[in-house]
Amino acid sequence: MCSFKMAAEDLPSQFDVVILGTGLTESVIAAACSRVGQSVLHLDRRNYYAGNWASFTFNGLLSWIEEYKNQQEAQIAESEQVWRSLIDEGEDVVPLSSVDSSISNLEVFCYASEEEEIEETQTPLTSCQPVNAETESEQTCGDSTEAQDTVTGDDDATESNAETQNEEHEEQHTSEISETSQSLEEKEPQPISSPADPPVEMEKKITYQKLLKEGRRFNIDLVSKLMYSRGALVDLLIKSNVSRYAEFKNISRILTCRNGNVEQVPCSRADVFASKQLTVVEKRMLMKFLTFCLDFEQHPEEYQDYSEKPFSEFLKNKKLTENLQHFVLHSIAMVTQQTLTEDGLKATQHFLRCLGRYGNTPFLFPLYGLGEIPQCFCRMCAVFGGIYCLRHSVQCLVVDKASDKVKAVIDTRGQKISCSHFVVEDSYIRDEQRQSTAYRQISRAVLITDRSVLPSESDQQISLVTIPPLESSAPAVRMVELCSSSMTCMPGTYLVHLTCSSSATAQEDLAPVVSQLFHVPAIPGEEPSGGGEERSKPAVLWVMYFNMRDTSALDSSSYSLPSNAHVCTGPDSSLGSDYSIKLAESVFHHLLPDEDFCPPAPNPEDIIYDGDGPQAEGPGFEADKSQAEDEGAAHEKISSAESSEPAEMDSVTQETPLETTPPSGE
């Protein structure tokens, strides 16, 4: 691949599309436009990619928190002198906001011991993996503070956030495997006591200094979502061939919290028949009901009397036990008590259709965090000529009074850049350009804990936990627990994300759930006291609460903007990303109604460059067609496979991520 850099002052003066913000929706639009030949300028005022979809290392997150606090205290005056002189007769301006107010009520609490880290020699070899040179040099994605203030093109789109490059992920993955195997080799031999003595296992206390030292092993998402295996995002990743830039792991189990206990939810056929929580009668009832849900449209007589009634009433009418009603309502359909029957059936059907495509649950998770996905689309945009610049924003839009359309933008360096279309993230819009400033909010909590909420034989489980409302007025809470093999936390810890629709501040919404499922020390480093129940709970080492604005209910009529300015709302509160992908496709078709949305990108080995001399014999441009057919065949082969290892989409999890044909033997 070729690459180029240029100083920000040397930006071209004309583009087809200018996009402000690098969240998932904006990044997909950028990739789609660039792929069909549009010239794209993609800017972000932040020093990292992905906006509110970003992933941070632990140290990077602490820097982000500090920046948030400084922004809250600073009074930023909007300057108009620079751009006023650039406005010609017959032009008007629409100023944009320079302050991001989409995050609020941020609170951080550290419960890990503040004492100095204990020397490794004082700890048995079985306690944890040793830290070696490979560990120290290991690269992780999302250390967002190292982004460079440059304009980049081609694969340099993510070079300014160098730790997130896919090639480095291969190194990390290989390093992680060798590091783990080396650690195991060190553990098994070398007994430190005589054979007569029983082995002594001591858990090493994880201190705050240890979290800081291993901070680069963390990749902490601002928004917590999973990928439905037959959802819009997975389909787009496969269709566009962007999936080769990332790696994915299957969610290994679905849990629910019921009567204060965490239980595994039987959702696949194998789970149902293996479950010890269900009686034989319940297993038959559940299988019969789930079979009905798969093609419920064929049997309208079964549910039409309940079409205007809640799904929960329909479940009772089906004579399902309370046990089964809980599993179906909260953990399979994942809907509320007020959800209508047909919506509940559709949600259940979608869940069931996603089972078995890549594993025994419907969900995938991207290794190194969700922030990888926007960057994958940014990389595709850059490969096809898009230009990127972080720490670079737009002060105002220049509007032609006669047509009421955006004709140019003026950036933060005072350069006037012409464009045909303008796409912007919602947080850049000022309140005076909104029809309403009443927003929904998402409550978020991010925890680092010392063990799983439901220990099992394997400590490398990625779990989705559904938590029904603790009170009738409280929201249902969704929890995702990530282990170290997801490349989002250090070994010996778990990264836990809690999400719900806000009814108050994030801390007020989620602290009761945290207290119910985890041990929260009264003082840092305090050991649990009292009964065995409290001791059995995972201990919270660090927690962050915050609210995130949810503008997904807004549409184009909610903004007072020119007709060729398109607003992309931020993350919504749902578990999947279908809303954002469908919004991206809708905006793209407004921009370019006659173009295909994200057609497959050719593989590098299929590209013939001018001036490269004679090429090896091959079908030339007809390779695109045969390549697409090969990909389709490979996709069908992969779709029928189940694996508990990292899930594969067109072989993107292989060490050769650009390869689209699955390796033999899989």
Secondary structure, DSSP 8 states (H G I E B T S, - for coil): --EEEE-GGG--SEEEEEEE--SHHHHHHHHHHHHTT--EEEEESSSSSSGGG-EE-HHHHHHHHHHHHHHHH-------HHHHTT--TTEEEEE--SS--SEEEEEEEE-SB-S----GGGS-TTSS----HHHHH---TT-GGG--S-EEEEGGGGGGGGGG-HHHHHHHHHHHHHHHHHHHHHHSS--SS-TTS---------BHHHHHHTGGG--EESS---EETTSHHHHHHHHHTGGGG--EEE--EEEEEETTEEEE---SHHHHHH-SSS-HHHHHHHHHHHHHHHTGGG-GGGTGGGTTSBHHHHHHHTT--HHHHHIIIIIIS---TT-BHHHHHHHHHHHHHHTTSSSSSSEEEETT-TTHHHHHHHHHHHHTT-EEEESB-EEEEEEETTTTEEEEEEETTS-EEEEEEEEEEGGGS-GGGBS----EEEEEEEEEESS-SS--S-S---EEEEE--SSTTS--EEEEEE-GGGTSS-TT-EEEEEEEE-SS-HHHHHHHHHHHHSB--SSTT----SSHHHHHS-BEEEEEEEEEEE-TT--GGGB---TTEEEE----SSSSSHHHHHHHHHHHHHH-TTS-SS-----GGG---TTS----SS-GGGHHHHHHHHHHHHHHHHHT---SSS--STTTTSSSTT--S--TT-
